[in-house]
Amino acid sequence: MCIRDRPYSLLPMIIKKEYKTIITLHGIVAIDSKNSIKNRLLLKNYWYGFLEKSAIKKADKLIAVSPAIKNIVEKKGATPSKISVIPNGIDIHEHENGRIIENLNHPSLFFIGRLVKQKGVDVLIKSLVIIKEFIQDVHLYIAGIGPQLKKLNILVKRLNLENNVTFLGHIQGEQKISYYKSIDICVIPSSFESFSFVTLEAMASGKPVVASNVGGIPYLVEEGETGFLFEPGNYHELAKKVIQLLENKELRERMGKLAEEKAELFSWESVTDETIKLYEKTLRG
């Protein structure tokens, strides 16, 4: 039995033991609860966290989407030999032929994701003040919707960045890929990411990434090779890394090429093959 979504925690405790149980972990309640009132209340209910911990211990196999999740699960009592790291997969071909947006302002930065506190968009906006001192015409495109939108708009106005920031709202499909292909740098300033699919999408589009050195992000971004990492919340360090990339086109292009090559390791074909092998091995065991 493969279990991917909550409340998966209940199932290993109620199913008959003759079934093999594989749980794919995209996140952990204790981590998610820091950024969600709903999950925080569930965790305080005690049972939700208890059941998750029990499920982790009782499952035959666990799939963690990044080494960061694997480490957290081990600390929760899982047997290390039961855990396999199999990342999320991506359709590489989908990112090969995106339409270039001709009227995009350059040099350009791009953020895409939910506008919630965890994503650190306020950190990115604050860094823009420093970046602008060196590169006056820098432009930040923010794609996404969420409860932080009003606060972020106020922050942009307070910092006099109205001419340097564009809120795109929700974008998807071909439009999303076009932005990935058209911008200069993708920035992921999150306080935590189990994996960061946005990072992988940017890499598959051949773009360098400047991202928080946290969670599953270092699993994707190699410092100085496919992008740069910075300490979460440190907008001074973020600005420094962005400036270094924007001022060096050759470096951007080299990192983008290496990022694209690394993204191929996360193709659906590769991930599916790993998953099937794990299922077959578990069933034989």
C-alpha positions as CSV (number, residue, x, y, z in Angstrom):
1,M,0.0,0.0,0.0
2,C,1.4,3.4,-1.1
3,I,0.4,6.4,1.1
4,R,1.3,9.9,-0.1
5,D,-1.2,12.2,1.5
6,R,-2.4,13.0,5.0
7,P,-4.0,11.7,7.1
8,Y,-1.8,8.8,6.1
9,S,-0.7,8.4,9.7
10,L,-3.8,6.5,10.6
11,L,-3.5,3.8,7.9
12,P,-0.5,1.7,9.1
13,M,-2.2,1.3,12.5
14,I,-5.5,0.0,11.1
15,I,-4.7,-2.0,8.0
16,K,-3.9,-5.7,8.3
17,K,-0.1,-6.4,8.6
18,E,0.0,-8.6,5.5
19,Y,-0.1,-5.4,3.4
20,K,3.3,-3.8,2.7
21,T,3.2,-0.1,3.5
22,I,5.2,2.6,1.8
23,I,4.9,6.2,2.9
24,T,6.1,9.1,0.7
25,L,7.0,12.1,2.9
26,H,6.8,15.5,1.3
27,G,6.8,17.3,4.7
28,I,6.6,16.7,8.4
29,V,3.8,18.0,10.7
30,A,6.3,19.6,13.2
31,I,7.9,21.6,10.4
32,D,4.7,22.6,8.6
33,S,3.0,23.7,11.9
34,K,5.5,26.5,12.3
35,N,4.0,28.2,9.3
36,S,0.3,27.2,9.4
37,I,-2.2,28.0,12.2
38,K,-4.3,25.0,11.0
39,N,-1.5,22.5,11.4
40,R,-0.3,24.1,14.6
41,L,-3.7,23.5,16.1
42,L,-3.7,19.9,14.9
43,L,-0.3,19.3,16.4
44,K,-1.5,20.7,19.8
45,N,-4.3,18.1,19.6
46,Y,-1.4,15.7,20.3
47,W,-2.9,12.9,18.3
48,Y,-1.9,14.1,14.9
49,G,1.8,14.3,15.7
50,F,1.6,11.0,17.7
51,L,0.0,9.2,14.8
52,E,2.5,10.5,12.3
53,K,5.4,9.4,14.5
54,S,3.7,5.9,14.9
55,A,3.2,5.6,11.1
56,I,6.8,6.5,10.4
57,K,7.9,3.7,12.8
58,K,5.5,1.1,11.5
59,A,5.8,1.6,7.7
60,D,7.8,-1.0,5.8
61,K,9.5,1.6,3.7
62,L,9.7,5.4,3.7
63,I,10.4,7.7,0.8
64,A,11.8,11.1,1.6
65,V,11.9,13.7,-1.2
66,S,15.2,15.1,0.1
67,P,18.0,14.3,2.5
68,A,16.7,17.1,4.8
69,I,13.4,15.2,5.2
70,K,15.3,11.9,5.7
71,N,17.3,13.5,8.6
72,I,14.1,14.8,10.2
73,V,12.4,11.4,9.9
74,E,15.4,9.6,11.5
75,K,15.3,12.0,14.4
76,K,11.6,11.0,14.8
77,G,12.6,7.4,15.3
78,A,12.6,5.8,11.9
79,T,15.1,3.1,11.1
80,P,17.6,4.7,8.7
81,S,17.7,1.5,6.5
82,K,14.0,1.9,5.8
83,I,14.4,5.3,4.3
84,S,15.1,6.0,0.7
85,V,15.6,9.5,-0.8
86,I,13.7,9.7,-4.1
87,P,13.1,13.3,-5.2
88,N,10.1,14.8,-6.9
89,G,10.3,14.5,-10.7
90,I,10.0,17.0,-13.5
91,D,9.0,17.0,-17.1
92,I,12.3,18.2,-18.6
93,H,10.8,18.6,-22.1
94,E,8.1,20.9,-20.9
95,H,10.8,23.5,-20.1
96,E,12.8,23.3,-23.4
97,N,10.8,25.6,-25.6
98,G,9.2,28.3,-23.6
99,R,8.3,31.6,-25.4
100,I,10.6,34.5,-24.6
101,I,8.8,37.6,-23.3
102,E,10.1,40.4,-25.4
103,N,9.0,43.4,-23.3
104,L,10.4,42.1,-20.0
105,N,12.4,44.6,-18.0
106,H,16.1,43.6,-17.5
107,P,18.1,42.9,-15.4
108,S,15.3,40.8,-13.9
109,L,14.6,38.7,-10.8
110,F,11.8,36.2,-10.5
111,F,9.9,34.8,-7.6
112,I,7.0,32.4,-7.9
113,G,5.1,30.7,-5.1
114,R,2.4,31.3,-2.4
115,L,2.6,34.7,-0.8
116,V,2.9,33.4,2.8
117,K,5.4,34.3,5.5
118,Q,7.3,31.1,5.1
119,K,8.3,32.0,1.5
120,G,10.3,35.1,2.6
121,V,9.2,37.4,-0.1
122,D,9.6,40.4,2.3
123,V,13.3,39.4,2.6
124,L,13.6,39.5,-1.2
125,I,11.9,42.9,-1.4
126,K,14.2,44.3,1.3
127,S,17.3,43.0,-0.6
128,L,16.1,45.0,-3.6
129,V,16.9,48.2,-1.9
130,I,20.5,47.2,-1.6
131,I,20.6,45.7,-5.1
132,K,19.2,49.0,-6.5
133,E,22.1,51.0,-5.2
134,F,24.4,49.1,-7.6
135,I,21.9,48.2,-10.4
136,Q,19.3,51.0,-10.6
137,D,17.1,49.4,-13.3
138,V,16.8,46.0,-11.7
139,H,13.2,44.6,-11.8
140,L,11.6,42.0,-9.6
141,Y,8.6,40.0,-10.9
142,I,6.5,38.3,-8.2
143,A,4.1,35.6,-9.3
144,G,1.6,34.2,-6.8
145,I,-1.3,35.0,-4.5
146,G,-1.8,34.6,-0.8
147,P,-2.5,36.3,2.5
148,Q,0.8,38.3,2.5
149,L,-0.1,40.2,-0.8
150,K,-1.4,43.4,0.9
151,K,1.6,43.6,3.3
152,L,4.0,43.1,0.5
153,N,2.4,45.8,-1.6
154,I,2.7,48.2,1.4
155,L,6.3,47.2,1.9
156,V,7.1,47.9,-1.8
157,K,5.6,51.4,-1.5
158,R,7.3,52.1,1.8
159,L,10.7,51.3,0.3
160,N,9.9,53.4,-2.9
161,L,10.2,50.3,-5.1
162,E,7.0,50.7,-7.1
163,N,9.0,51.1,-10.4
164,N,11.1,48.1,-9.6
165,V,8.5,45.5,-8.6
166,T,5.6,43.9,-10.6
167,F,3.0,41.6,-9.0
168,L,1.9,39.2,-11.6
169,G,-0.8,37.4,-9.7
170,H,-1.3,33.7,-10.3
171,I,0.4,32.3,-13.4
172,Q,0.7,28.7,-14.7
173,G,1.3,26.6,-17.7
174,E,3.0,28.2,-20.7
175,Q,2.9,31.6,-19.2
176,K,4.9,30.4,-16.2
177,I,7.5,28.6,-18.3
178,S,7.8,31.8,-20.4
179,Y,8.8,33.8,-17.4
180,Y,11.3,31.1,-16.3
181,K,12.9,31.3,-19.7
182,S,12.9,35.1,-19.9
183,I,14.2,36.2,-16.6
184,D,17.8,36.5,-15.5
185,I,17.7,34.9,-12.0
186,C,15.2,33.0,-10.0
187,V,15.2,33.7,-6.2
188,I,13.9,31.4,-3.5
189,P,14.1,33.1,-0.1
190,S,12.0,30.6,1.9
191,S,12.6,29.9,5.6
192,F,12.1,26.2,4.9
193,E,11.4,24.0,1.9
194,S,11.2,20.2,2.0
195,F,12.3,20.0,-1.6
196,S,11.5,23.2,-3.6
197,F,10.0,22.3,-6.9
198,V,10.3,25.9,-8.0
199,T,14.1,25.6,-7.8
200,L,14.0,22.5,-10.0
201,E,11.7,24.3,-12.5
202,A,14.1,27.2,-12.8
203,M,17.1,24.9,-13.2
204,A,15.2,22.9,-15.9
205,S,14.7,26.3,-17.7
206,G,18.4,26.9,-17.7
207,K,18.4,29.7,-15.0
208,P,20.7,30.2,-12.1
209,V,19.1,30.2,-8.7
210,V,19.8,32.3,-5.5
211,A,18.2,30.4,-2.7
212,S,18.0,30.0,1.1
213,N,20.5,27.5,2.4
214,V,17.8,25.4,4.2
215,G,15.9,22.2,4.0
216,G,16.0,20.4,0.6
217,I,17.3,23.4,-1.4
218,P,21.1,22.5,-1.0
219,Y,20.1,19.1,-2.5
220,L,19.4,20.9,-5.7
221,V,21.6,24.0,-5.7
222,E,25.3,23.5,-5.6
223,E,27.0,26.7,-4.2
224,G,28.9,28.5,-6.9
225,E,28.0,25.9,-9.6
226,T,24.3,25.9,-10.3
227,G,23.6,29.0,-8.2
228,F,24.2,30.7,-4.9
229,L,23.0,29.9,-1.3
230,F,22.4,32.4,1.5
231,E,21.4,32.2,5.1
232,P,17.5,32.4,5.5
233,G,16.4,35.9,6.3
234,N,19.7,37.6,5.5
235,Y,18.8,40.0,2.9
236,H,22.2,41.6,2.9
237,E,23.8,38.3,1.8
238,L,21.0,37.7,-0.7
239,A,21.6,41.1,-2.2
240,K,25.4,40.4,-2.5
241,K,24.8,37.1,-4.3
242,V,22.3,38.6,-6.7
243,I,24.6,41.6,-7.5
244,Q,27.4,39.2,-8.2
245,L,25.3,37.3,-10.7
246,L,23.7,40.3,-12.4
247,E,27.0,42.0,-13.0
248,N,28.5,38.9,-14.6
249,K,26.6,37.6,-17.7
250,E,29.2,34.9,-18.4
251,L,28.7,33.5,-14.8
252,R,24.9,33.5,-15.2
253,E,25.1,31.6,-18.4
254,R,27.6,29.1,-17.1
255,M,25.5,28.5,-13.9
256,G,22.3,28.2,-16.0
257,K,23.8,25.6,-18.2
258,L,25.1,23.5,-15.3
259,A,21.7,23.9,-13.6
260,E,19.9,22.6,-16.7
261,E,22.2,19.6,-16.8
262,K,21.6,18.8,-13.1
263,A,17.9,19.1,-13.6
264,E,18.0,16.2,-16.0
265,L,18.9,13.9,-13.1
266,F,15.4,14.6,-11.7
267,S,13.5,13.7,-14.9
268,W,10.3,11.7,-14.4
269,E,11.9,8.8,-16.2
270,S,14.7,8.7,-13.7
271,V,12.5,9.1,-10.6
272,T,9.9,6.6,-11.8
273,D,12.6,4.0,-12.4
274,E,13.9,4.5,-8.8
275,T,10.4,4.3,-7.4
276,I,9.6,1.1,-9.2
277,K,12.8,-0.6,-8.1
278,L,12.0,0.3,-4.5
279,Y,8.5,-1.1,-4.7
280,E,9.7,-4.3,-6.3
281,K,12.4,-4.7,-3.6
282,T,9.8,-4.0,-0.8
283,L,7.4,-6.6,-2.2
284,R,10.1,-9.2,-2.5
285,G,11.1,-8.6,1.1
